[in-house]
Amino acid sequence: MTNVTSEFTGDRKKFLGSKIVLVPDPRDKSSGPRAFWFDEGNGYVKLKAGSPPGDAADKTTVSAYWLPWDTNAIAVLDLAGDADYFFTSEMTGCTFKVLTAAAKTPKVAHIPGTMIPSKQVNAEKELLKNVPESERATGKGSVLSISGSETHGYGGQDAKDKDGKTSPGSAFVFGFKDADGNWKFQAQIVKANLADENAFRNSLKSAVPRIAELFEFK
């Protein structure tokens, strides 16, 4: 167990380009803000809620909002200025979407891959019914989904390549505030199925999956 949180805050691009991050759901699924830390071991890094153990040499944490997921509903969160970071749970088929354009207080959503498309459309309409069109986020830069897998590599746990061979892709989205207090979003995409941690850990004995280029929402 090694706390590598300071490596994340020091150089996010280098950290996420060299270390595979797995994001298991914490027992407490509240949105926060609260403390999180990055724990490295067994060939990958786990994002954990709370603080490192009392005997840990490095007690560094970050304060972050947390966006969980729900099997049958869209999980929504309004970000503000009470934390410097934001994290989603692991995505292996889900969609992350920025719903509103307010840079300092955006509304974001985690849409389950198990949700029927027609139900998803109706749920999004309901979420935005009181938001004027001019205040809604638009364009490809506001969403990460498996539909764009040929471009960014995130295809979900059941993805296949052009030859029909299994080619999964998993992702987690994180947010951070720039110097002006505006929220920016990026995602680490790993060419592997991270839905089952034990299976993933065992797979590392034979091969280390590729980390795709850091995905930026812009």
C-alpha positions in Angstrom: 0.0 0.0 0.0 1.4 3.4 -1.1 -0.3 6.7 -1.0 0.4 8.3 -4.4 -2.1 11.2 -4.1 0.6 13.8 -4.3 1.7 12.4 -7.6 -1.8 12.9 -8.9 -2.1 16.5 -7.8 1.5 17.3 -8.9 1.1 16.1 -12.5 -2.3 14.7 -13.5 -1.3 14.0 -17.1 1.8 12.0 -16.2 0.0 10.2 -13.4 -2.9 9.1 -15.5 -0.8 8.3 -18.5 1.4 5.8 -16.5 -0.8 4.4 -13.7 -4.1 2.5 -14.2 -6.7 3.8 -11.8 -9.5 1.5 -10.7 -12.5 3.2 -9.0 -14.6 0.9 -6.8 -17.8 2.3 -5.3 -17.3 3.4 -1.7 -19.8 2.1 0.8 -20.9 5.7 1.5 -22.3 6.9 -1.8 -23.0 10.5 -0.7 -21.9 13.1 -3.1 -19.6 14.9 -0.7 -17.5 16.9 -0.8 -15.2 14.6 1.2 -11.7 13.2 1.3 -10.3 10.8 -1.2 -6.8 9.3 -1.8 -5.0 7.2 -4.3 -3.6 3.8 -3.1 -1.1 2.0 -5.3 -0.4 -1.7 -5.1 -0.6 -4.9 -7.1 0.2 -3.1 -10.3 -2.5 -0.5 -10.3 -4.0 2.3 -8.3 -7.3 2.4 -6.4 -9.2 5.6 -5.6 -10.5 5.3 -2.1 -12.8 7.5 0.0 -11.7 8.6 3.4 -8.2 9.0 4.7 -5.1 6.7 4.6 -4.6 4.3 7.6 -3.2 5.8 10.7 0.2 4.2 10.2 0.6 5.5 6.6 3.7 7.5 6.0 1.9 9.9 3.7 -1.5 11.3 4.8 -2.2 13.4 1.7 -5.8 13.5 0.5 -7.9 15.6 -1.9 -11.3 17.0 -1.2 -13.7 16.0 -4.0 -17.3 15.6 -5.0 -18.4 12.1 -5.9 -20.9 11.0 -8.6 -22.0 7.4 -8.1 -24.2 5.4 -10.5 -27.7 3.9 -10.3 -28.7 0.8 -12.3 -32.1 2.2 -13.4 -31.8 6.0 -13.0 -29.6 8.9 -14.0 -27.3 10.0 -11.2 -27.0 13.8 -11.2 -24.8 16.2 -9.3 -24.5 20.0 -9.1 -20.9 21.0 -8.7 -19.9 24.2 -6.9 -16.8 25.7 -5.2 -16.7 23.5 -2.0 -14.1 21.1 -3.4 -11.2 21.2 -5.8 -11.9 17.8 -7.5 -14.7 15.6 -8.7 -14.7 11.9 -9.5 -17.1 9.4 -11.0 -17.3 5.7 -10.2 -15.9 3.3 -12.7 -17.6 3.3 -16.1 -17.7 0.1 -18.2 -20.6 0.9 -20.4 -22.2 4.0 -18.9 -22.2 7.6 -20.2 -20.9 10.7 -18.5 -22.5 14.0 -19.6 -22.1 17.6 -18.7 -25.7 18.9 -18.7 -25.3 22.7 -18.2 -22.9 25.2 -19.5 -22.2 27.2 -16.2 -18.5 26.8 -15.9 -18.4 27.4 -12.1 -21.6 25.4 -11.2 -22.2 22.8 -13.9 -24.7 20.0 -13.5 -23.3 16.6 -14.5 -24.8 13.2 -14.9 -23.8 9.5 -14.9 -26.1 7.6 -17.2 -26.2 3.8 -16.7 -25.5 1.7 -19.8 -28.4 -0.6 -18.6 -30.9 2.2 -19.1 -33.3 1.9 -22.1 -32.5 4.7 -24.6 -36.1 6.0 -24.7 -36.2 6.2 -20.9 -32.8 8.0 -20.9 -34.1 10.6 -23.3 -37.2 11.2 -21.2 -35.2 11.4 -18.0 -32.8 14.0 -19.5 -35.7 16.1 -20.6 -37.2 16.0 -17.1 -33.8 17.0 -15.6 -33.5 20.0 -17.9 -37.1 21.1 -18.1 -36.4 24.2 -16.0 -33.1 25.0 -17.7 -33.2 27.4 -20.6 -31.8 26.2 -23.9 -29.1 28.9 -23.7 -27.8 27.4 -20.4 -27.5 23.8 -21.6 -24.2 22.2 -22.5 -24.0 21.2 -26.1 -21.6 19.5 -28.5 -19.4 16.4 -28.4 -17.2 18.0 -25.9 -19.8 17.6 -23.2 -20.2 13.8 -23.3 -18.2 10.5 -23.0 -20.0 7.4 -24.2 -19.3 4.1 -25.8 -20.7 5.4 -29.1 -17.4 7.2 -29.7 -15.2 4.2 -29.0 -13.4 4.3 -32.4 -12.1 7.7 -31.5 -11.2 7.5 -27.9 -11.1 3.7 -27.0 -13.9 3.6 -24.4 -16.1 0.8 -25.6 -17.4 -0.7 -22.4 -16.9 -4.2 -21.0 -18.6 -5.9 -23.9 -16.9 -4.1 -26.8 -15.4 -5.9 -29.8 -13.0 -4.8 -32.5 -13.6 -4.8 -36.2 -12.7 -8.5 -36.4 -15.2 -9.4 -33.7 -12.6 -10.0 -31.0 -13.2 -8.9 -27.5 -11.8 -5.4 -27.0 -13.1 -3.9 -23.8 -12.5 -0.3 -22.6 -13.2 1.2 -19.2 -13.1 4.8 -18.0 -13.4 7.1 -15.1 -14.1 10.8 -15.3 -12.6 13.4 -13.0 -13.0 17.2 -12.7 -10.8 19.9 -11.4 -11.0 23.7 -11.1 -8.7 26.0 -13.2 -7.2 29.2 -11.9 -10.5 31.1 -12.5 -12.5 28.5 -10.6 -14.1 27.0 -13.7 -14.6 23.2 -13.8 -12.7 21.2 -16.4 -13.2 17.5 -17.1 -11.0 14.7 -18.3 -11.1 10.9 -18.3 -8.7 8.1 -18.1 -9.5 5.3 -20.6 -8.0 1.9 -20.1 -8.2 -0.8 -22.7 -9.5 -3.5 -20.3 -12.6 -4.5 -18.4 -12.3 -3.1 -14.9 -15.8 -4.2 -13.8 -14.4 -7.1 -11.8 -11.3 -6.2 -9.8 -10.2 -9.8 -9.0 -10.4 -10.8 -12.7 -8.5 -7.6 -13.7 -5.8 -8.2 -11.1 -5.3 -11.8 -12.4 -5.1 -10.6 -16.0 -2.1 -8.4 -15.1 -0.1 -11.6 -14.7 -0.1 -12.1 -18.4 -0.4 -8.6 -19.9 -0.7 -4.9 -18.9 -3.5 -3.2 -20.8 -2.9 0.0 -22.7 -3.8 3.4 -21.3 -5.4 5.5 -24.0 -4.5 9.2 -24.5 -6.2 11.3 -21.8 -9.7 12.3 -22.9 -10.5 15.9 -22.6 -14.0 17.4 -22.6 -13.7 20.5 -24.8 
